Amino acid sequence: MHTTKKLEEWIDMYGQKLFDRAFYLLSNREDAEDAVQEVYVAAYSAMDGFQEKSAPLTWLMGILHHKITDLYRKKYKGNPQVSFDHFFDNHEFWKDPDGVLLQWDMNETSLLDNEAFNAYLKKCLEELPDRWLTLVKLTYLQEKKSTEICQETNVSPTNYWKILQRSRLQLRECLQFNWFGKGK
């Protein structure tokens, strides 16, 4: 079968599954669409080397995972403008070099006793992607060990720490805007 015709069939057959997986991993529609397009460009280039030892979807998913890895490398490691080092120390704990926590002028106990704050916290937690929320709950609410969480959720330790890191940043931003930014 002609390479272009086969690729068109694969786009029809597997396009939605590839997009769903990419969107799940990236949580961004445009990035997911770009990743799927890159998969098909790479597949077209390498189609002659596809030996059909695996299903086409398996082969395409493998390409997708490589493309997403490349995207993360470019977006987070290769871009000096995106650095989380300012926010977290080497042990993945949040540092507070600007004294932002002190400026909030509330101690943890009184803040967690505040019903309005808890409503905003709940709202901010609900805005996290499902996978992130699960890891946050297991870590901070159920106080499980990271090794146990990684095993239960089938998440690598590196990915686990990065998800927690990004979750804390998103929660901080949400609370700063919705709670602390409104002069509560």
N, C-alpha and C positions, 0 to 999 in steps of 0.2 A: 504494500500500500504506500502511496506517495506520502512523504514526510509531512507536508502541509495538511493534507487530508486527515492523517492520523492525529496531528496536533489539534485540529479543529474538533475532532471527535472527543479528545481528552478534555478540551476546554468545556464542552457541553456536559460531559459525564462527571468531571471531577472539580470543575471550577468552584462550585458552591462549597464543597467539602474543604478544599484548600483555603478558600476565603474564611470559612468558619474557624478553621484551626489557626490561621494567621491572626484573625481578630481576637481570638481567645488568648493568644500569646502576646499580642502587642497592645491590645485595648485601645486601638486607634484605627478608625476606618480607612483613612488615607494611606497610612503605613501598611495596613493589611492588603489593600488593593495594589499598592506598589510592589509588595513582596510577591504576590501571586503573579503579577505581570513579569517580574524578574524570573520566577520559576519557569514560566512558559518560554521566555527568551532562552534561558539556559537549557531547557529540555529540547527546544528546537535545534540548538547548536550541537547537543550531544546525542540526539536521537539515533544516529547511526551506531553509537556505542551501546545503546540499550539492548541487552541480550535476552530480555524477557525471562530472566531467572526469578524475578519477583513481579508482582502485579504492578501495572502502570501507576496506580495510586500510591503504592508503597514507594516507588521510585520518586514520584513527584513530591511526596511528603518529605523524603530525605533531602531533596533539593531545597524545599521550603525551609526546613530547619537550618540548613546551611545559610540560606539567604537572610533569615531572621538573626542568626548569630552575627553575620556580617553587618547587618543594620545596627544591632546593639553596639558592636565595636565602633562603628563610625559615629553613632549618635552619642555614646556615653564615654568611650575611651579616647577616641580620636579627636574629640571636640573639647578644647581646653576651656570653653565657656561653660560647659556642663561639668561641674565638679561638686560632689557631695562632701569632699574632705573638709570644707568649711563648717559643716554641720555636725559631723560625726568623727569620733576619735578612732584609733586603730582597733578598738574592741567593739565597734559599731554602737557606742553609746553617744547620745546627743550631747555635744558641747554647746556652751552658751557664752561665746566670747563677747557678745554685745550686751549681756545682762538683760535680755528680753524677758526671761522668766522673772527676774527681780522687778521689772517694770510692771508686771501684771498685778503685783501687790496683793496677792491672795495666797494663803497657804493651801496645800493640797487637800487637807481635811475639810476646810470650810468650802472650798470650791466643789468638791465632790458631794457635799451635802446640799448644794444649791440645785433645786429642781430645774430651774431654767437652764443652767449650765449643762446638766445631764441631758436635757432635751436636745440642745445643740450638739453635744458630744455624740448622742445617738444618731442624729441627722448626719453628722460628718462621717461616722463609721459606716452608715448605710451607703454613702457615696463612694466608698472604696470598692474596687472590683471584688467579686465574690471570692476569688482565690486569696486575695490579700486579706480580706476580712476574716476568712477562716484561720489564716496563720496568726493574725493579730489576736483573735479570740483564744486560740490554743496557747499562745505565748503569754499574753498578759492577763487574761481572765481565768484560764484554767491552769496557768503556771506550769505547763509541761516543759520538759527538757527539749532542747533543739534537736537532738539526735532522734528522740521518739517522734517528734512532729515530722521531721524529714522522712522517717520510715513510714509513718501513717499516711502522709499525703503524697508520697513519691516525688518529693522535691529535693534537689541537690542542696547540700549545705550552703554553697555559694549563692544559689538562687534564693534560698530561704533568707539569708541575711540581707540580700539586696531588696527583696520584697518588703521586709520589715523596715528597712531604711527608707524606702520610697513611701511606705505607708505612714511612717512618722512625719515625713515631710508634708504629705498631703493633709494629714490630720492637723498639723501645726498651721498650715496655710488656711484651712477651712475654719479652724477655731479663731485664728487671728482675725479673719474677715468677719465671721458671723457673730462671735462673742466679744472678743476683746476690742475689735475695731468699732463696735457700736457703743463703746463707753460703759459697759456693764460694770 
